[in-house]
Amino acid sequence: MKSPFLQEMTGSEPLSIEEEYSMQQSWRNDNDKCTFIILAKDSNKIEHDIYDDSKMIGDVNFYLNNHYEPHEAELEVMIAEDGFSGKGVATEVLRLMMHYAVNDVDVTDFVVRIKDTNAASIHIFESKFGFEETERSSAFSEVTLRRKVTDDFKSDLEKWTASSTRVTYTPINTDNAI
């Protein structure tokens, strides 16, 4: 998160490693947030170590923050490492996250708020997932896109994720680590 471009696009500030760990711990315990860490694929390995954070390239999140629409999820995705943008990673992880949100959390509507200068992200949501623009905010310089979960969209999510394997997170006991 040292990139000024990423900070502007995500409205974020760099955090210390201690702040990152604290934030991740709170996310793990909150019922209205979900985050998936995006790891780079190593084409030389058959098995991937999900605990190897040296390959972390970004994250994808959703929030259940609309009290009037409790089944609406606000999505965010960030590919933070150079060399991984524009390669379909965001599309792949969004498919997985939306599949999880629809099937495990009963999400019925998605919303994204994107900086109006971030044409690549807007394009992904509109062209790959059928999101439609519902508003623009000049005060925040962002565009809001929405997508209802229809039967056709559920079917697409099933097709897109059919070859995926779910991995269950198991916390590592660091008390006895050397």
HELIX and SHEET records of a PDB file:
HELIX    1   1 PRO A    4  THR A   10  1                                   7    
HELIX    2   2 ILE A   17  ASN A   29  1                                  13    
HELIX    3   3 ASP A   53  LYS A   55  5                                   3    
HELIX    4   4 VAL A   89  ASP A  104  1                                  16    
HELIX    5   5 ALA A  119  HIS A  123  1                                   5    
HELIX    6   6 ILE A  124  LYS A  128  3                                   5    
HELIX    7   7 PHE A  129  PHE A  129  1                                   1    
HELIX    8   8 ASP A  151  THR A  161  1                                  11    
SHEET    1   A 6 LYS A  33  LEU A  39  0                                        
SHEET    2   A 6 MET A  56  TYR A  63 -1                                        
SHEET    3   A 6 GLU A  72  ILE A  79 -1                                        
SHEET    4   A 6 ASP A 109  LYS A 115  1                                        
SHEET    5   A 6 GLU A 142  LYS A 148 -1                                        
SHEET    6   A 6 GLU A 132  SER A 137 -1                                        
END                                                                             
